[in-house]
């Protein structure tokens, strides 16, 4: 079995999930972790039995025993410089979304990876959600005929929304709807987006900041199919990092709906009321198993690097999603539709 050395830069919530998915996996020769917070670094290093733990990511990149890295750092402005350094150091990279803060930065990362023959992919974990995968299967196999209109509505708690907006100025389209935009564009390939219209609302979070509460993004594809994606982050607190998603695809010969609200398992206690375990987007550990899509995504990238296989999420696809959510933000600002591609 092929084995490689793996590094994780940033072992907070998401990076910690990835570290535990990789710990003791037979394709991992050794796991190396990095974080600027000493207490969290020590905690994850102990839990994952990491071979090394460093505070400076450049020390990790200088390690010749590491072939691939996961970059799970915040704030999102760190993604481009760290990813660039990792690619220049000859490492394969899985980068959490967004790919970069500007399309010029994204293009540079893609060019470096291509020139050096390195794998570069973005953490769009919902492609590894079985319910979402079935939507793609139904569309690709023509089970509902030709798609006519697609709807995805995702809402998360204000606790998670506050975490995200506290570290970045990016919109709900860029930070949350991006997962579902990626998913629908993946399902509808080879169709191309040609027009984007967006509206946003800000009432709750704007009491204390400039942050939006919710954003709808309407995308028109080149065959007339419409894709409507909504994303918000002000659900009342009930369970940490809770995510509620509804998917509806209407075709010429049928329809498909998916309730991804995670309410099939409910824990009701006197102390805390109703909670929904395993309801976060990445998933959660349950003793010896992991309930969620991020572990599958993590191990997919590991296998792709170890056996030199193609990654599921191409960087060019992530670049396209940047075009869409940037057009959505521009549309909301102008109050009018924005055509794609924007440079034509």
C-alpha positions as a printed Julia matrix, in Angstrom:
344×3 Matrix{Float64}:
   0.0    0.0     0.0
   1.28   3.44   -0.94
   1.94   5.71    2.03
   2.66   9.44    2.19
   3.45  12.04    4.81
   0.59  14.44    5.55
   0.62  17.89    7.11
  -2.31  19.9     8.44
  -1.92  23.66    8.78
  -4.56  24.97   11.18
  -6.12  22.39   13.51
  -9.14  24.24   14.84
 -12.66  22.87   14.26
 -12.27  21.76   10.64
  -8.56  20.99   10.8
  -9.2   18.93   13.91
 -11.86  16.92   12.07
  -9.4   16.2     9.28
  -6.62  15.28   11.73
  -8.79  12.68   13.44
  -9.91  11.23   10.1
  -6.26  10.77    9.12
  -4.96   9.49   12.45
  -3.83   5.86   12.12
  -5.01   5.57    8.51
  -2.86   2.95    6.74
  -2.05   5.29    3.82
  -0.57   7.9     6.19
   3.12   7.29    6.8
   3.15  10.03    9.42
   0.88  12.93   10.37
   2.31  16.39   11.12
   0.23  19.26   12.53
   0.63  23.02   12.81
  -1.27  25.78   14.62
  -0.41  29.13   16.16
  -2.44  28.32   19.3
  -0.22  26.2    21.52
  -3.01  24.71   23.63
  -5.06  23.55   20.62
  -1.93  22.31   18.85
  -0.97  20.2    21.84
  -4.51  18.84   22.17
  -4.83  17.72   18.54
  -1.26  16.42   18.4
  -1.98  14.19   21.41
  -5.35  12.96   20.12
  -4.03  12.18   16.63
  -0.63  10.96   17.84
   1.05  13.31   15.36
   4.7   12.71   14.5
   5.45  16.42   14.89
   3.71  19.63   15.96
   4.96  23.1    14.99
   3.64  26.64   15.37
   5.13  28.06   12.16
   3.68  26.6     8.95
   6.97  27.27    7.16
   8.64  24.69    9.4
   6.05  22.16    8.3
   6.53  23.0     4.61
  10.29  22.61    4.98
   9.84  18.99    6.08
  10.8   16.75    3.11
   8.86  13.84    4.64
   5.55  15.62    3.93
   4.12  15.21    0.42
   0.65  16.72    0.88
  -0.94  19.34    3.13
  -4.41  20.38    4.23
  -4.72  24.13    4.77
  -7.51  24.79    7.28
  -6.49  28.21    8.55
  -8.52  31.27    9.42
  -9.0   34.06    8.63
  -9.64  33.29    4.98
  -7.12  35.95    3.9
  -4.37  33.49    4.88
  -5.41  30.92    2.27
  -3.66  32.39   -0.74
  -0.2   33.1     0.76
   0.01  29.79    2.62
  -1.26  27.8    -0.36
   1.21  29.55   -2.64
   4.07  28.73   -0.28
   2.93  25.11   -0.06
   2.78  24.68   -3.83
   6.19  26.31   -4.27
   7.49  23.88   -1.65
   6.29  21.02   -3.86
   3.32  19.9    -1.74
  -0.07  18.71   -2.95
  -2.76  20.91   -1.38
  -6.34  20.61   -0.18
  -7.41  24.15    0.69
 -10.57  25.07    2.58
 -12.86  27.41    0.68
 -12.5   30.03   -0.6
  -9.69  29.22   -3.03
  -8.5   32.83   -2.76
  -9.85  36.31   -2.18
  -9.45  37.44   -5.78
  -9.66  35.66   -9.11
  -6.12  36.83   -9.92
  -4.84  35.02   -6.82
  -6.83  31.92   -7.77
  -5.42  31.94  -11.28
  -1.89  32.17   -9.92
  -2.41  29.18   -7.61
  -3.89  27.1   -10.43
  -0.99  28.02  -12.73
   1.64  27.05  -10.13
  -0.04  23.71   -9.43
  -0.33  22.93  -13.12
   3.26  23.9   -13.89
   4.64  21.79  -11.05
   2.36  18.81  -11.61
   0.76  19.12   -8.15
  -2.75  18.34   -7.01
  -4.73  21.37   -5.86
  -8.29  20.99   -4.65
 -10.8   22.9    -2.52
 -12.77  21.59    0.45
 -16.27  21.33   -0.96
 -17.27  18.51    1.36
 -20.93  18.45    0.34
 -19.96  16.55   -2.82
 -19.25  13.68   -0.41
 -22.67  13.86    1.29
 -24.61  10.73    0.17
 -27.89  12.62   -0.09
 -26.29  15.24   -2.31
 -24.55  12.56   -4.36
 -27.94  10.99   -5.07
 -29.21  14.3    -6.46
 -26.34  14.29   -8.94
 -27.0   10.65   -9.82
 -30.67  11.4   -10.54
 -29.76  14.34  -12.76
 -26.88  12.65  -14.59
 -28.88   9.48  -15.28
 -31.91  11.42  -16.54
 -34.21  10.0   -13.85
 -36.24  13.24  -13.81
 -35.72  14.17  -17.45
 -34.01  17.45  -18.24
 -33.54  19.76  -15.23
 -35.77  22.83  -15.4
 -35.21  24.51  -12.06
 -33.12  23.71   -8.98
 -33.49  25.1    -5.46
 -31.13  24.76   -2.49
 -31.87  26.58    0.77
 -29.3   26.34    3.59
 -29.47  27.97    7.0
 -27.09  27.67    9.94
 -27.19  29.04   13.48
 -26.3   32.59   14.42
 -23.58  31.12   16.64
 -21.81  29.75   13.56
 -22.67  32.87   11.59
 -21.02  35.05   14.21
 -17.88  32.91   14.1
 -17.63  33.24   10.32
 -18.46  36.94   10.1
 -16.17  37.74   13.0
 -13.13  36.75   10.98
 -14.01  37.82    7.42
 -15.97  40.39    5.43
 -17.03  37.87    2.81
 -20.76  37.52    2.1
 -23.15  34.6     2.72
 -22.79  33.8    -0.99
 -19.01  33.5    -0.68
 -18.87  31.73    2.67
 -21.96  29.54    2.8
 -23.89  29.38   -0.48
 -20.56  28.58   -2.13
 -20.96  24.9    -1.12
 -24.35  24.62   -2.8
 -23.36  26.66   -5.85
 -20.43  24.28   -6.31
 -22.69  21.29   -5.87
 -25.28  22.43   -8.42
 -22.68  23.47  -11.01
 -21.12  20.01  -10.56
 -24.5   18.32  -11.04
 -25.32  20.32  -14.16
 -22.01  19.97  -16.01
 -21.34  20.63  -18.87
 -23.9   23.47  -18.66
 -22.38  26.89  -18.04
 -23.7   29.81  -15.96
 -24.42  32.89  -18.05
 -26.28  35.27  -15.72
 -26.47  35.92  -11.98
 -28.99  37.92   -9.98
 -28.83  38.26   -6.21
 -30.68  39.89   -3.34
 -29.62  40.01    0.29
 -31.13  40.98    3.6
 -29.51  42.29    6.76
 -31.53  42.97    9.91
 -30.22  41.0    12.86
 -26.44  41.09   12.39
 -26.47  44.67   11.17
 -27.44  45.77   14.63
 -23.78  45.41   15.53
 -21.92  45.03   12.2
 -22.1   45.41    8.43
 -22.79  41.7     8.0
 -25.69  40.39    5.94
 -28.12  37.84    7.4
 -29.12  36.0     4.26
 -28.52  36.03    0.5
 -30.36  34.51   -2.45
 -28.46  33.81   -5.67
 -30.33  33.09   -8.9
 -28.15  31.6   -11.65
 -29.3   31.12  -15.24
 -27.54  28.36  -17.18
 -26.82  28.46  -20.91
 -29.73  26.09  -21.7
 -32.24  28.1   -19.63
 -32.1   25.98  -16.47
 -32.42  28.14  -13.34
 -30.56  27.51  -10.1
 -31.7   29.31   -6.95
 -29.43  29.04   -3.9
 -30.22  30.69   -0.58
 -27.89  30.89    2.41
 -28.39  32.39    5.84
 -26.72  32.27    9.24
 -29.2   33.56   11.83
 -31.13  30.46   12.92
 -31.86  30.58   16.66
 -29.35  28.81   18.84
 -30.33  25.23   19.51
 -27.38  23.02   18.69
 -23.83  24.21   17.98
 -23.05  24.54   14.25
 -26.47  23.14   13.23
 -27.09  23.18    9.46
 -30.52  22.83    7.83
 -30.76  22.28    4.06
 -33.63  21.71    1.64
 -33.05  20.66   -1.99
 -35.67  20.6    -4.75
 -34.98  19.75   -8.4
 -37.82  19.85  -10.94
 -37.31  18.21  -14.32
 -39.29  17.61  -17.48
 -40.12  14.04  -16.41
 -40.15  14.19  -12.62
 -38.92  15.86   -9.44
 -36.58  15.14   -6.57
 -36.6   16.61   -3.07
 -34.07  16.1    -0.3
 -34.59  17.03    3.34
 -31.09  17.41    4.78
 -32.26  18.92    8.07
 -30.54  16.3    10.29
 -33.65  15.84   12.42
 -33.77  12.08   12.14
 -31.79  11.88   15.4
 -33.14  14.1    18.19
 -31.9   14.23   21.77
 -34.35  15.86   24.19
 -33.12  16.57   27.73
 -34.36  18.59   30.68
 -31.08  20.49   30.79
 -30.85  21.54   27.13
 -34.15  20.83   25.38
 -34.08  19.38   21.86
 -30.68  18.93   20.25
 -29.79  17.38   16.9
 -26.53  15.42   17.17
 -24.41  14.94   14.04
 -26.08  17.95   12.4
 -23.09  20.11   11.46
 -21.98  20.29    7.82
 -18.56  18.64    8.36
 -20.01  15.9    10.56
 -19.13  14.73   14.03
 -17.28  11.85   15.65
 -19.4    9.18   17.31
 -16.99   6.94   19.21
 -15.41   4.66   16.59
 -17.17   6.14   13.55
 -17.53   9.56   11.94
 -20.96  10.83   10.89
 -20.49  13.29    8.07
 -18.98  14.01    4.7
 -15.69  15.66    5.65
 -13.97  12.43    6.68
 -14.78  10.92    3.27
 -13.47  14.03    1.53
 -10.28  13.97    3.61
  -9.54  10.34    2.83
 -10.35  10.87   -0.86
  -7.6   13.5    -1.1
  -5.2   11.27    0.79
  -5.86   8.41   -1.63
  -5.6   10.67   -4.68
  -2.15  11.83   -3.57
  -0.92   8.42   -2.45
  -2.0    6.65   -5.64
  -1.72   9.6    -8.05
  -5.41   9.7    -8.87
  -7.58  12.6    -9.98
  -9.16  14.79   -7.3
 -12.94  15.16   -7.36
 -12.97  18.96   -7.0
 -10.86  20.6    -9.72
  -9.4   24.03   -8.87
 -10.87  25.4   -12.08
 -14.32  24.45  -10.77
 -13.67  26.35   -7.55
 -12.52  29.3    -9.67
 -15.89  29.24  -11.49
 -17.74  29.39   -8.17
 -15.7   32.47   -7.28
 -16.96  34.08  -10.47
 -20.55  33.28   -9.5
 -20.48  34.56   -5.93
 -18.52  37.67   -6.9
 -21.16  38.33   -9.56
 -23.85  37.75   -6.91
 -22.32  40.34   -4.59
 -22.03  42.78   -7.5
 -25.65  42.11   -8.46
 -26.86  42.77   -4.93
 -24.87  46.01   -4.86
 -26.17  47.22   -8.25
 -29.69  45.83   -8.04
 -29.39  44.24  -11.47
 -28.37  40.97  -13.11
 -24.69  40.39  -13.96
 -23.67  38.43  -17.06
 -20.99  35.72  -17.07
 -18.21  35.46  -17.96
 -17.55  38.96  -16.68
 -14.44  39.58  -18.8
 -16.12  39.01  -22.15
